[in-house]
Amino acid sequence: MNTFEFKNLVKKLKNSLKEKSFFKDLRKEVDTGANGTQDYVVKKGINKDTVATTKQ
């Protein structure tokens, strides 16, 4: 491996580590169900404005 290939390899590794650290640091966590998005609300019919569940 000559010096040119070695420098390119080091450069690629450096960029990939930098990119991975950006993804790790800049990612935000999301609150599941924070705004009522966890459950489905029935919009029409007899059970209007009630939360649908899997129990029947």
C-alpha positions, 0 to 999 in steps of 0.5 A: 500500500503506497502513501496515497492509498494510505492517506485516502484510507485514513481520510475515509475512516476519519470522515466515517467516524465524524459522520457516525458521531453526528448521527449519535449526537444530533439525534433527538428522542421522541416521546411516543404518545405525547400528543395523543398519537398512540391511540386511534380516536373514532371520528364517526358513528355511535362511539364518536370521540372515544379511543379505540382499543383492541379489547372486544 
